[in-house]
């Protein structure tokens, strides 16, 4: 298993490690070949100015244009046309139309596997078995 580091790019320079790109490209190609996909992930929000860092665990289930995301007490379900958002804390459901936005992970969660291609630095930080 390879360990990768992906971070938002502040400037486009030598921030693209070719070895890391090979791994990321393979992951993207593999995940796009699946008819269904279940993944767990960590979502970290870091505010360097206030020196805070918050990490949440999430789960994603994909099948064609349909998906379910679970993150921070919120569950989102979509059939590709409608988005149902359930907030457990408020015990409230919000129903809205899916807004097609190629860069929005919520309207198209399969984009999580190719985020590295737009505005992110990536580097291989090591390998382990």
VEXSE-333551 format. One record per atom (N, C-alpha, C): residue number from 1; atom name; x, y, z. Coordinates in steps of 0.05 Angstrom, whole numbers. Example, Ala and Ser with C-alpha at 12.3 -4.5 7.8 and 13.67 -1.06 7.14 Angstrom:
BEGIN
+-----+------+--------+--------+--------+
|   n | atom |     c1 |     c2 |     c3 |
+-----+------+--------+--------+--------+
|   1 |    N |    264 |   -114 |    156 |
|   1 |   CA |    246 |    -90 |    156 |
|   1 |    C |    264 |    -66 |    156 |
|   2 |    N |    257 |    -45 |    142 |
|   2 |   CA |    273 |    -21 |    143 |
|   2 |    C |    258 |      1 |    157 |
+-----+------+--------+--------+--------+
end
This chain:
BEGIN
+-----+------+--------+--------+--------+
|   n | atom |     c1 |     c2 |     c3 |
+-----+------+--------+--------+--------+
|   1 |    N |     17 |    -23 |      0 |
|   1 |   CA |      0 |      0 |      0 |
|   1 |    C |     18 |     25 |      0 |
|   2 |    N |     12 |     44 |    -16 |
|   2 |   CA |     28 |     68 |    -18 |
|   2 |    C |     14 |     90 |     -1 |
|   3 |    N |     31 |    106 |     12 |
|   3 |   CA |     21 |    128 |     27 |
|   3 |    C |     24 |    153 |     10 |
|   4 |    N |      2 |    168 |      7 |
|   4 |   CA |      2 |    192 |    -10 |
|   4 |    C |     -4 |    216 |      7 |
|   5 |    N |      6 |    238 |     -2 |
|   5 |   CA |      0 |    264 |     11 |
|   5 |    C |    -12 |    282 |    -10 |
|   6 |    N |    -37 |    291 |     -6 |
|   6 |   CA |    -50 |    309 |    -25 |
|   6 |    C |    -58 |    334 |    -10 |
|   7 |    N |    -51 |    357 |    -20 |
|   7 |   CA |    -58 |    382 |     -7 |
|   7 |    C |    -65 |    403 |    -28 |
|   8 |    N |    -82 |    423 |    -21 |
|   8 |   CA |    -89 |    444 |    -41 |
|   8 |    C |    -63 |    458 |    -50 |
|   9 |    N |    -62 |    464 |    -75 |
|   9 |   CA |    -39 |    477 |    -86 |
|   9 |    C |    -42 |    507 |    -84 |
|  10 |    N |    -21 |    520 |    -75 |
|  10 |   CA |    -21 |    549 |    -73 |
|  10 |    C |     -9 |    560 |    -99 |
|  11 |    N |      8 |    546 |   -112 |
|  11 |   CA |     20 |    554 |   -137 |
|  11 |    C |     26 |    529 |   -153 |
|  12 |    N |     25 |    531 |   -179 |
|  12 |   CA |     31 |    508 |   -196 |
|  12 |    C |     61 |    508 |   -200 |
|  13 |    N |     75 |    490 |   -186 |
|  13 |   CA |    104 |    487 |   -190 |
|  13 |    C |    110 |    458 |   -192 |
|  14 |    N |    132 |    449 |   -182 |
|  14 |   CA |    140 |    421 |   -184 |
|  14 |    C |    125 |    403 |   -164 |
|  15 |    N |    100 |    408 |   -159 |
|  15 |   CA |     85 |    395 |   -138 |
|  15 |    C |     72 |    369 |   -148 |
|  16 |    N |     80 |    359 |   -171 |
|  16 |   CA |     67 |    335 |   -181 |
|  16 |    C |     88 |    313 |   -184 |
|  17 |    N |     89 |    296 |   -164 |
|  17 |   CA |    107 |    273 |   -163 |
|  17 |    C |     97 |    252 |   -183 |
|  18 |    N |    113 |    244 |   -204 |
|  18 |   CA |    103 |    225 |   -224 |
|  18 |    C |     97 |    198 |   -212 |
|  19 |    N |    111 |    189 |   -191 |
|  19 |   CA |    104 |    164 |   -178 |
|  19 |    C |     77 |    165 |   -164 |
|  20 |    N |     71 |    187 |   -151 |
|  20 |   CA |     45 |    190 |   -138 |
|  20 |    C |     23 |    191 |   -160 |
|  21 |    N |     29 |    205 |   -182 |
|  21 |   CA |      9 |    207 |   -203 |
|  21 |    C |      2 |    180 |   -214 |
|  22 |    N |     21 |    163 |   -218 |
|  22 |   CA |     16 |    135 |   -228 |
|  22 |    C |     -4 |    121 |   -209 |
|  23 |    N |      0 |    124 |   -183 |
|  23 |   CA |    -18 |    110 |   -164 |
|  23 |    C |    -45 |    123 |   -165 |
|  24 |    N |    -47 |    150 |   -165 |
|  24 |   CA |    -72 |    163 |   -165 |
|  24 |    C |    -88 |    157 |   -191 |
|  25 |    N |    -74 |    157 |   -213 |
|  25 |   CA |    -87 |    150 |   -239 |
|  25 |    C |    -98 |    122 |   -238 |
|  26 |    N |    -83 |    104 |   -226 |
|  26 |   CA |    -92 |     76 |   -225 |
|  26 |    C |   -117 |     74 |   -207 |
|  27 |    N |   -117 |     88 |   -184 |
|  27 |   CA |   -140 |     88 |   -166 |
|  27 |    C |   -164 |     99 |   -181 |
|  28 |    N |   -161 |    121 |   -195 |
|  28 |   CA |   -183 |    134 |   -210 |
|  28 |    C |   -194 |    114 |   -231 |
|  29 |    N |   -177 |    102 |   -246 |
|  29 |   CA |   -185 |     84 |   -267 |
|  29 |    C |   -200 |     60 |   -255 |
|  30 |    N |   -189 |     49 |   -234 |
|  30 |   CA |   -202 |     26 |   -221 |
|  30 |    C |   -229 |     33 |   -210 |
|  31 |    N |   -231 |     55 |   -195 |
|  31 |   CA |   -257 |     62 |   -183 |
|  31 |    C |   -278 |     69 |   -205 |
|  32 |    N |   -270 |     80 |   -227 |
|  32 |   CA |   -289 |     86 |   -249 |
|  32 |    C |   -299 |     60 |   -262 |
|  33 |    N |   -285 |     38 |   -259 |
|  33 |   CA |   -293 |     13 |   -272 |
|  33 |    C |   -315 |     -2 |   -255 |
|  34 |    N |   -318 |      6 |   -230 |
|  34 |   CA |   -337 |     -8 |   -213 |
|  34 |    C |   -366 |      1 |   -219 |
|  35 |    N |   -385 |    -18 |   -218 |
|  35 |   CA |   -413 |    -11 |   -220 |
|  35 |    C |   -424 |      0 |   -194 |
|  36 |    N |   -413 |    -11 |   -172 |
|  36 |   CA |   -420 |     -1 |   -145 |
|  36 |    C |   -395 |      3 |   -129 |
|  37 |    N |   -396 |     21 |   -110 |
|  37 |   CA |   -372 |     26 |    -94 |
|  37 |    C |   -380 |     35 |    -66 |
|  38 |    N |   -366 |     24 |    -47 |
|  38 |   CA |   -369 |     32 |    -19 |
|  38 |    C |   -342 |     41 |     -9 |
|  39 |    N |   -340 |     65 |      3 |
|  39 |   CA |   -314 |     75 |     12 |
|  39 |    C |   -318 |     90 |     39 |
|  40 |    N |   -297 |     88 |     55 |
|  40 |   CA |   -297 |    104 |     80 |
|  40 |    C |   -274 |    124 |     76 |
|  41 |    N |   -277 |    147 |     88 |
|  41 |   CA |   -257 |    168 |     85 |
|  41 |    C |   -256 |    186 |    109 |
|  42 |    N |   -235 |    201 |    112 |
|  42 |   CA |   -232 |    222 |    132 |
|  42 |    C |   -233 |    249 |    119 |
|  43 |    N |   -248 |    267 |    129 |
|  43 |   CA |   -250 |    294 |    119 |
|  43 |    C |   -238 |    313 |    139 |
|  44 |    N |   -216 |    327 |    133 |
|  44 |   CA |   -203 |    344 |    152 |
|  44 |    C |   -205 |    373 |    143 |
|  45 |    N |   -213 |    390 |    161 |
|  45 |   CA |   -214 |    419 |    157 |
|  45 |    C |   -194 |    431 |    175 |
|  46 |    N |   -175 |    445 |    163 |
|  46 |   CA |   -154 |    458 |    179 |
|  46 |    C |   -154 |    488 |    174 |
|  47 |    N |   -155 |    503 |    196 |
|  47 |   CA |   -153 |    532 |    195 |
|  47 |    C |   -127 |    540 |    207 |
|  48 |    N |   -107 |    546 |    190 |
|  48 |   CA |    -80 |    552 |    200 |
|  48 |    C |    -80 |    579 |    215 |
|  49 |    N |    -96 |    598 |    207 |
|  49 |   CA |    -97 |    624 |    220 |
|  49 |    C |   -106 |    621 |    249 |
|  50 |    N |   -126 |    604 |    254 |
|  50 |   CA |   -136 |    600 |    281 |
|  50 |    C |   -124 |    575 |    294 |
|  51 |    N |   -106 |    562 |    280 |
|  51 |   CA |    -92 |    538 |    290 |
|  51 |    C |   -112 |    517 |    300 |
|  52 |    N |   -132 |    511 |    283 |
|  52 |   CA |   -151 |    490 |    290 |
|  52 |    C |   -151 |    469 |    267 |
|  53 |    N |   -157 |    445 |    275 |
|  53 |   CA |   -159 |    423 |    256 |
|  53 |    C |   -181 |    404 |    266 |
|  54 |    N |   -199 |    398 |    248 |
|  54 |   CA |   -222 |    381 |    255 |
|  54 |    C |   -224 |    359 |    234 |
|  55 |    N |   -224 |    334 |    243 |
|  55 |   CA |   -227 |    312 |    224 |
|  55 |    C |   -253 |    296 |    230 |
|  56 |    N |   -268 |    291 |    209 |
|  56 |   CA |   -292 |    275 |    211 |
|  56 |    C |   -290 |    250 |    194 |
|  57 |    N |   -301 |    228 |    203 |
|  57 |   CA |   -302 |    203 |    187 |
|  57 |    C |   -327 |    204 |    170 |
|  58 |    N |   -325 |    193 |    146 |
|  58 |   CA |   -348 |    192 |    128 |
|  58 |    C |   -349 |    166 |    113 |
|  59 |    N |   -372 |    161 |    101 |
|  59 |   CA |   -377 |    137 |     85 |
|  59 |    C |   -391 |    145 |     60 |
|  60 |    N |   -385 |    131 |     38 |
|  60 |   CA |   -397 |    137 |     12 |
|  60 |    C |   -405 |    111 |     -1 |
|  61 |    N |   -429 |    111 |    -12 |
|  61 |   CA |   -439 |     88 |    -27 |
|  61 |    C |   -448 |     98 |    -54 |
|  62 |    N |   -437 |     87 |    -76 |
|  62 |   CA |   -443 |     96 |   -103 |
|  62 |    C |   -454 |     73 |   -119 |
|  63 |    N |   -474 |     79 |   -135 |
|  63 |   CA |   -484 |     60 |   -155 |
|  63 |    C |   -495 |     75 |   -178 |
|  64 |    N |   -480 |     76 |   -200 |
|  64 |   CA |   -488 |     92 |   -223 |
|  64 |    C |   -490 |    121 |   -215 |
|  65 |    N |   -512 |    134 |   -221 |
|  65 |   CA |   -516 |    162 |   -213 |
|  65 |    C |   -528 |    165 |   -186 |
|  66 |    N |   -532 |    143 |   -171 |
|  66 |   CA |   -544 |    145 |   -145 |
|  66 |    C |   -522 |    143 |   -124 |
|  67 |    N |   -527 |    156 |   -101 |
|  67 |   CA |   -507 |    154 |    -80 |
|  67 |    C |   -519 |    160 |    -52 |
|  68 |    N |   -503 |    153 |    -32 |
|  68 |   CA |   -509 |    159 |     -4 |
|  68 |    C |   -483 |    168 |      8 |
|  69 |    N |   -483 |    191 |     21 |
|  69 |   CA |   -459 |    201 |     36 |
|  69 |    C |   -467 |    204 |     65 |
|  70 |    N |   -450 |    195 |     83 |
|  70 |   CA |   -453 |    199 |    111 |
|  70 |    C |   -429 |    214 |    122 |
|  71 |    N |   -434 |    237 |    134 |
|  71 |   CA |   -412 |    254 |    144 |
|  71 |    C |   -422 |    272 |    166 |
|  72 |    N |   -409 |    271 |    189 |
|  72 |   CA |   -414 |    290 |    211 |
|  72 |    C |   -444 |    293 |    218 |
|  73 |    N |   -457 |    270 |    223 |
|  73 |   CA |   -485 |    272 |    232 |
|  73 |    C |   -505 |    278 |    210 |
|  74 |    N |   -496 |    278 |    185 |
|  74 |   CA |   -513 |    284 |    163 |
|  74 |    C |   -512 |    261 |    143 |
|  75 |    N |   -535 |    253 |    132 |
|  75 |   CA |   -536 |    233 |    112 |
|  75 |    C |   -549 |    246 |     87 |
|  76 |    N |   -536 |    242 |     64 |
|  76 |   CA |   -546 |    253 |     39 |
|  76 |    C |   -551 |    230 |     20 |
|  77 |    N |   -575 |    230 |      8 |
|  77 |   CA |   -583 |    209 |    -11 |
|  77 |    C |   -590 |    223 |    -37 |
|  78 |    N |   -582 |    211 |    -60 |
|  78 |   CA |   -590 |    223 |    -85 |
|  78 |    C |   -595 |    201 |   -106 |
|  79 |    N |   -615 |    206 |   -122 |
|  79 |   CA |   -620 |    188 |   -145 |
|  79 |    C |   -610 |    200 |   -171 |
|  80 |    N |   -594 |    221 |   -168 |
|  80 |   CA |   -582 |    234 |   -192 |
|  80 |    C |   -598 |    259 |   -200 |
|  81 |    N |   -623 |    261 |   -190 |
|  81 |   CA |   -640 |    283 |   -196 |
|  81 |    C |   -648 |    299 |   -171 |
|  82 |    N |   -654 |    284 |   -150 |
|  82 |   CA |   -663 |    296 |   -125 |
|  82 |    C |   -642 |    290 |   -103 |
|  83 |    N |   -638 |    309 |    -85 |
|  83 |   CA |   -620 |    305 |    -63 |
|  83 |    C |   -636 |    307 |    -37 |
|  84 |    N |   -635 |    286 |    -21 |
|  84 |   CA |   -648 |    286 |      6 |
|  84 |    C |   -626 |    288 |     26 |
|  85 |    N |   -627 |    308 |     43 |
|  85 |   CA |   -607 |    312 |     64 |
|  85 |    C |   -620 |    309 |     91 |
|  86 |    N |   -611 |    290 |    107 |
|  86 |   CA |   -622 |    285 |    133 |
|  86 |    C |   -602 |    293 |    154 |
|  87 |    N |   -610 |    312 |    171 |
|  87 |   CA |   -594 |    321 |    193 |
|  87 |    C |   -603 |    307 |    218 |
|  88 |    N |   -587 |    289 |    230 |
|  88 |   CA |   -595 |    274 |    253 |
|  88 |    C |   -600 |    292 |    277 |
|  89 |    N |   -582 |    312 |    281 |
|  89 |   CA |   -584 |    329 |    305 |
|  89 |    C |   -611 |    345 |    305 |
|  90 |    N |   -619 |    354 |    282 |
|  90 |   CA |   -644 |    370 |    280 |
|  90 |    C |   -668 |    352 |    273 |
|  91 |    N |   -663 |    326 |    267 |
|  91 |   CA |   -684 |    308 |    259 |
|  91 |    C |   -700 |    321 |    236 |
|  92 |    N |   -685 |    330 |    216 |
|  92 |   CA |   -697 |    346 |    194 |
|  92 |    C |   -687 |    335 |    167 |
|  93 |    N |   -705 |    335 |    148 |
|  93 |   CA |   -698 |    327 |    121 |
|  93 |    C |   -702 |    351 |    102 |
|  94 |    N |   -683 |    356 |     85 |
|  94 |   CA |   -684 |    377 |     65 |
|  94 |    C |   -684 |    363 |     38 |
|  95 |    N |   -702 |    371 |     20 |
|  95 |   CA |   -704 |    359 |     -6 |
|  95 |    C |   -698 |    381 |    -26 |
|  96 |    N |   -679 |    376 |    -45 |
|  96 |   CA |   -672 |    396 |    -65 |
|  96 |    C |   -665 |    381 |    -91 |
|  97 |    N |   -663 |    397 |   -112 |
|  97 |   CA |   -654 |    386 |   -138 |
|  97 |    C |   -623 |    384 |   -138 |
|  98 |    N |   -613 |    364 |   -151 |
|  98 |   CA |   -584 |    362 |   -154 |
|  98 |    C |   -575 |    383 |   -174 |
|  99 |    N |   -556 |    400 |   -166 |
|  99 |   CA |   -545 |    420 |   -184 |
|  99 |    C |   -520 |    408 |   -197 |
| 100 |    N |   -520 |    405 |   -223 |
| 100 |   CA |   -497 |    393 |   -237 |
| 100 |    C |   -474 |    413 |   -236 |
| 101 |    N |   -454 |    405 |   -221 |
| 101 |   CA |   -429 |    421 |   -219 |
| 101 |    C |   -406 |    401 |   -219 |
| 102 |    N |   -391 |    401 |   -239 |
| 102 |   CA |   -369 |    382 |   -243 |
| 102 |    C |   -350 |    381 |   -220 |
| 103 |    N |   -346 |    403 |   -206 |
| 103 |   CA |   -326 |    405 |   -185 |
| 103 |    C |   -338 |    401 |   -157 |
| 104 |    N |   -364 |    398 |   -155 |
| 104 |   CA |   -377 |    395 |   -129 |
| 104 |    C |   -380 |    366 |   -122 |
| 105 |    N |   -366 |    358 |   -101 |
| 105 |   CA |   -367 |    330 |    -92 |
| 105 |    C |   -395 |    322 |    -84 |
| 106 |    N |   -411 |    340 |    -72 |
| 106 |   CA |   -438 |    333 |    -63 |
| 106 |    C |   -456 |    327 |    -87 |
| 107 |    N |   -454 |    342 |   -109 |
| 107 |   CA |   -471 |    336 |   -132 |
| 107 |    C |   -460 |    314 |   -149 |
| 108 |    N |   -434 |    307 |   -145 |
| 108 |   CA |   -422 |    286 |   -161 |
| 108 |    C |   -399 |    273 |   -144 |
| 109 |    N |   -406 |    256 |   -125 |
| 109 |   CA |   -385 |    246 |   -107 |
| 109 |    C |   -364 |    228 |   -120 |
| 110 |    N |   -368 |    219 |   -144 |
| 110 |   CA |   -348 |    204 |   -158 |
| 110 |    C |   -323 |    221 |   -164 |
| 111 |    N |   -327 |    247 |   -163 |
| 111 |   CA |   -305 |    266 |   -168 |
| 111 |    C |   -284 |    265 |   -146 |
| 112 |    N |   -290 |    253 |   -123 |
| 112 |   CA |   -270 |    252 |   -102 |
| 112 |    C |   -245 |    237 |   -111 |
| 113 |    N |   -248 |    219 |   -131 |
| 113 |   CA |   -225 |    203 |   -140 |
| 113 |    C |   -208 |    217 |   -161 |
| 114 |    N |   -217 |    240 |   -171 |
| 114 |   CA |   -200 |    255 |   -189 |
| 114 |    C |   -195 |    284 |   -181 |
| 115 |    N |   -200 |    290 |   -156 |
| 115 |   CA |   -194 |    317 |   -145 |
| 115 |    C |   -165 |    325 |   -149 |
| 116 |    N |   -148 |    305 |   -147 |
| 116 |   CA |   -119 |    311 |   -149 |
| 116 |    C |   -111 |    324 |   -175 |
| 117 |    N |   -128 |    322 |   -196 |
| 117 |   CA |   -121 |    333 |   -222 |
| 117 |    C |   -125 |    363 |   -224 |
| 118 |    N |   -140 |    375 |   -204 |
| 118 |   CA |   -146 |    403 |   -206 |
| 118 |    C |   -137 |    418 |   -180 |
| 119 |    N |   -115 |    432 |   -181 |
| 119 |   CA |   -108 |    450 |   -160 |
| 119 |    C |    -97 |    437 |   -134 |
| 120 |    N |    -87 |    412 |   -136 |
| 120 |   CA |    -75 |    399 |   -113 |
| 120 |    C |    -47 |    391 |   -118 |
| 121 |    N |    -31 |    392 |    -97 |
| 121 |   CA |     -4 |    381 |    -98 |
| 121 |    C |     -5 |    352 |    -89 |
| 122 |    N |     11 |    335 |   -100 |
| 122 |   CA |     12 |    307 |    -90 |
| 122 |    C |     40 |    297 |    -92 |
| 123 |    N |     47 |    280 |    -72 |
| 123 |   CA |     73 |    268 |    -71 |
| 123 |    C |     72 |    241 |    -57 |
| 124 |    N |     88 |    223 |    -65 |
| 124 |   CA |     91 |    197 |    -52 |
| 124 |    C |    108 |    201 |    -28 |
| 125 |    N |     98 |    194 |     -4 |
| 125 |   CA |    113 |    198 |     20 |
| 125 |    C |    125 |    173 |     31 |
| 126 |    N |    120 |    150 |     18 |
| 126 |   CA |    132 |    125 |     28 |
| 126 |    C |    115 |    102 |     19 |
| 127 |    N |    126 |     78 |     23 |
| 127 |   CA |    112 |     53 |     17 |
| 127 |    C |    115 |     34 |     40 |
| 128 |    N |     94 |     18 |     44 |
| 128 |   CA |     95 |     -3 |     65 |
| 128 |    C |     77 |    -25 |     56 |
| 129 |    N |     83 |    -49 |     67 |
| 129 |   CA |     66 |    -72 |     61 |
| 129 |    C |     49 |    -80 |     85 |
+-----+------+--------+--------+--------+
end
